[in-house]
């Protein structure tokens, strides 16, 4: 396993047998450039796989939107977004097209579903510490709004708590994979 930051990986061409981008392509400013870079570093015939959160959002991701809205959180006037000309549809067809347009062969895409189990405090700590979109949004909120976000978090996650106290959140992702030319 080697670590790198897309879209400029510090590795020579054809360096790896496989490259994986797990929930990364959702968050880069140039998704096509990121996929092209994964393809560049994988030897011919090697594997490339990526996962993304789909749109429409699965329950786990919708829940954060509902929490933030219920708390009255304010969105920035210009949230960071991928430019429309560089974006892609977060659907099986959109993700498949993104990989095929980068020259990746034998592309297949599937929806995978599971139940995400998490300690409620652990799941809260990511956004509370600035991680993810909600984390970025939370950093710009007054303390009273963050307190309301926490209160709504506790209220809206309560139906998902199991007998063991863990959250049991249904979710899904898109998994696309293919072969480097």
N, C-alpha and C positions, 0 to 999 in steps of 0.2 A: 504494500500500500504506500502510495506517495501522495503528498498533499500539494495542491496548487490552486491558484485563484484564476478563474475564468474572466475574460477570454484570452489571457496571455499566459499559458502554462510554460514553465521553465524547463521543458524537456524537448529533446530532439524529435524529429519526425520518426514515426514507426517505432516508438520506444516501448510500447506496452502491448500485451495480448488482449487487454480489455480496459475499458474506461467506464466509470459509473458516475452519474450526476444525480444524487438522491435529493430531490426537492431543492435543486439549485436553479434550474432553468426558469422557475417562477420568479426568481429574484435578481436576474441579471438585466442590465440595460439593453443588451443586444443579444437576444436569444439565438439568432441564427449564427452569429459570430462564435458564441459559446459552443454550439453543436459542431461547427466547423473545426474548432480547436480540439474538441474531443476526437473527432475523426482524424485530424492531423497526427496526433500522438499515438494512434492505434495502428499496429501493423496491418497490412492487407490480409483480409480474412478474419481479423480479430473482432471481438464483440464490443458493442456500445449499448449501454442501457441508461435510461433516464426515467425518473418519476417526477410527476407534478401533481399539485392539487388541481382538480378539475373545476370547471365552471359549467353549470351551477355548482356552488359550493356544497360539499357534503355537510352533514349535521355538525361535526366537530368544528369546522371553520365557521359555519353560520352562527354557532353559539357565541363566538367572540363578538361578531357583529351585533347580535341581539343584546349582549351584555353592555357593550359600549353605547348603543343607542338608548337602552333603558336608563342608563346613568346620565344621559344628557351630555355625553362627551362631544367636544367641538372638533371638527375636522379642519385641518389647515386649508387655506384657500388654494394652495397649489401642492397637493400631496405628490411625493415622488412616484412617477409612473413611467412605464416603458412608452416611448414615443409610438404613436399609432402605426407609423410606417414600419417600425421594427418589431411590432407585437405579433402575436399569433393567438389563434383561438385555443382556449384551454379545454379542448374536446379531443376525443380519439382521432378524428380526421385532422384537426389542427396540429396535433403533436406528430402524427404520422407524416404529414406534409412537411413539417419543419425538418425532420430527420431525412426524408427523401430529398428535399431541396439541397441538403448538405452533401448529397451523393451517397448516403448510407443505403445499402442494399438490404433486401429481404426484411423490410421494416414491418413489424407487427406491434399492435397496441392493444392492451387489455385493461379493463377496469378491475381493480382488486379492492375488496371490501374486508373490513375487520372491525373488531371492537378494541378501541384504544383504552387500556387500563392505566390509570395514573393516580398517584397520590394528589389530592386536591391542592395541597400546598406546593408541590413540585410543579403542577400545571400552571398555577398562578405565578410562580416565581419567574418564569420566562418573560412574559410581558411586563411584569412589575420591575424587571431589571433591564428593560429596554430592548428585549429580543422580539423580532418579528414586527409586522405592521402595527399591531395593537401596542406593542412596546414603544415604538416610535411615537405613536399618537399619545400614549400615556405620559411620555416625558414632557409634553407641552401642556398638560392639564394642571389646573390649580389643585392643591391638596384636597379640597372639598370634593372635587369631581373624582379624584382617584379613590377617595373613601366611598363615594357612591358606586364607582365601578366595582370595587371590592364587594360591596353589599349586594349588588346585582349579580356578581359572579357567584356568591354563595347561594343566592336565591335561585338563579337559573340553572345552576349545576346540581342542585339538590335532587331533582328527579333521576339523575344519572348515578347517584351514589349507591353502591352495592352494600350488601350486609357486612362486608369487610371494610367499609369506609372508603374504598377506592372509587374513582370515577370510572364509569363504563360507557364510553362515548363511541357511538357508531360513526365510522368514517369510510372514506374510499379515496383511491388515487388512480392515476393513469400510469401504467408502466409500458414504455415503448422500448423496443430493442431492435437491433439490426447488426449488419456486418459491414466492416470497413472495406471499401473497394481496394 
